[in-house]
Amino acid sequence: MSPHTTGIVQSLIDMYRKEDPKMATTLEEINRKIKKEALEEATVDELLKKLTIDDRLKGLPVEDRLKGLPAEERLRGLSAEEIEAYLRVIRKDNPQGK
């Protein structure tokens, strides 16, 4: 920012500070306040667009991540051998299917 622009901004800050003593006084504080207000006004869809898949899933237990997925989706990526091995474990632990 040029010295001229900085001076203008500082003059505006000084002017508004007289009206609102709680007003942000540095450019960093102003920037933080603007970002905070933007986040508060953003829609859920706008916020989600900024998050990575990993960020969206943080803190969610595996059970919650799998809810609503059909069995075919949940098993995708597993080999037939892995599925069969898991079924053997389940049957061994619960031989009556309860």
C-alpha positions in Angstrom: 0.0 0.0 0.0 1.4 3.4 -0.9 2.0 6.0 1.8 -0.7 8.2 0.3 -3.3 5.4 0.5 -2.1 4.5 4.0 -2.6 8.1 5.1 -6.1 8.1 3.7 -7.0 4.9 5.4 -5.5 6.1 8.7 -7.6 9.3 8.4 -10.8 7.3 7.9 -9.9 5.1 10.9 -9.3 8.2 13.0 -12.6 9.7 11.9 -14.6 6.6 12.6 -12.8 5.8 15.8 -14.4 9.0 17.2 -17.8 7.5 16.5 -17.1 4.0 17.5 -14.3 3.5 20.1 -14.5 -0.3 19.7 -13.7 0.0 16.0 -10.7 -1.9 14.7 -7.7 0.4 14.6 -5.1 -1.4 12.5 -5.4 -2.8 9.0 -4.9 -6.3 10.3 -7.8 -5.9 12.7 -10.0 -4.4 10.0 -9.1 -7.3 7.7 -9.9 -9.8 10.4 -13.2 -8.2 11.2 -14.2 -8.1 7.5 -13.3 -11.8 7.1 -15.2 -12.7 10.2 -18.3 -10.8 9.0 -18.0 -12.5 5.6 -17.9 -15.9 7.2 -20.9 -15.2 9.4 -22.9 -14.1 6.3 -21.7 -17.0 4.1 -24.1 -19.7 3.2 -23.4 -23.3 4.1 -22.7 -24.1 0.4 -20.2 -21.2 0.2 -18.4 -22.4 3.3 -18.3 -26.0 2.1 -16.7 -25.0 -1.2 -13.7 -23.7 0.7 -13.1 -27.0 2.6 -11.2 -30.0 1.4 -12.8 -33.4 1.7 -10.4 -34.2 4.5 -11.5 -31.0 6.3 -15.2 -31.9 5.9 -14.6 -35.4 7.4 -12.5 -34.4 10.4 -14.1 -35.4 13.6 -16.7 -37.6 12.1 -16.7 -41.1 13.3 -16.5 -43.8 10.7 -20.0 -44.9 11.5 -21.4 -41.5 10.7 -19.4 -41.3 7.5 -20.9 -44.6 6.3 -24.5 -43.9 7.3 -26.8 -43.8 4.3 -24.4 -45.6 2.0 -25.7 -48.9 0.5 -23.7 -52.0 1.2 -22.3 -52.0 -2.3 -20.8 -48.6 -1.8 -19.3 -49.5 1.6 -17.7 -52.6 0.2 -16.3 -51.0 -2.9 -12.5 -51.2 -3.0 -12.4 -54.4 -0.9 -11.4 -57.6 -2.6 -13.7 -60.7 -2.5 -11.1 -62.3 -0.2 -11.2 -59.4 2.2 -15.0 -59.5 2.3 -15.0 -63.3 2.8 -12.4 -63.0 5.6 -14.5 -60.5 7.4 -17.6 -62.6 7.0 -15.8 -65.6 8.5 -14.8 -63.4 11.5 -18.4 -62.3 12.0 -19.8 -65.8 11.7 -17.2 -67.1 14.2 -18.0 -64.4 16.7 -21.7 -64.8 16.2 -22.4 -68.4 14.9 -26.2 -68.0 15.2 -26.4 -64.8 13.2 -27.8 -62.8 16.1 
